[in-house]
Amino acid sequence: MATKRAGDIMIPLDQYPHIPYWFTLRQAIAEIEMSTLDRAGRKSLPRALLVFDEKYELVGVLRRRDILGGLEPRFLRKKSADGQKAWWDIDLDPNLVDLSDGASTDDMQRRAATPVEEFMQPIGDTVDVSDPLAKVVYKMLNTDVALLPVLDDQKVVGVVRSVDVFHEVAGSLL
C-alpha cells in the first residue's frame, strides 16, 4: 500500500471555510453555522476558520473556542496574573449568570461586532502537500493542533484535520 501524503487527505481550500481578518465575530459565527464538510460521506461542522489578509495570505486560525472567548462577558473572564487577587478573595460562580438576560445579551451583541483578528490564533506550523502521513501526525502532536494548513509551493492549498488523520490511521489498523 502506498504511503498517504498530506495532499491525499487534505480538504482543498475552496471546500474549507475561510474569512478575511476584518470580519466580525458575528460574521465568523454565520460562516461556521452555514458550513458543512463532507469527507467520504461523513458530514461534520468545521471547528475552525482560516483567516486571510488582503493579499490572500494565511494569517491565522479562528477556532470556535476563540469565538466563544471573544463573546464571553468581561466579568466572567479570568484576570491576568497581576489582577488575580481582587478586593474580595472569592471566585465568581458562572451558575449564577444568565447569559440570556438583557445586560448579558447586549454585551455579547456588542462584542460580536469585534474583528476576528483580535481573537484568532497565529499559524504555528504547516505541512507540505507531499509530506507523509507520519509527518502530519508528528506535527499535530508536537504543536498540539487539530488543523494544519497544507502548502504547495509556499501557497495554502488546503487543510488537514486531526479527525481525517485519525480516520486514515484507523483504516490502516482495523
Order of alpha helices (4+ residues) and beta strands (2+ residues): alpha-beta-beta-alpha-beta-beta-beta-beta-alpha-alpha-beta-alpha-beta-beta-alpha
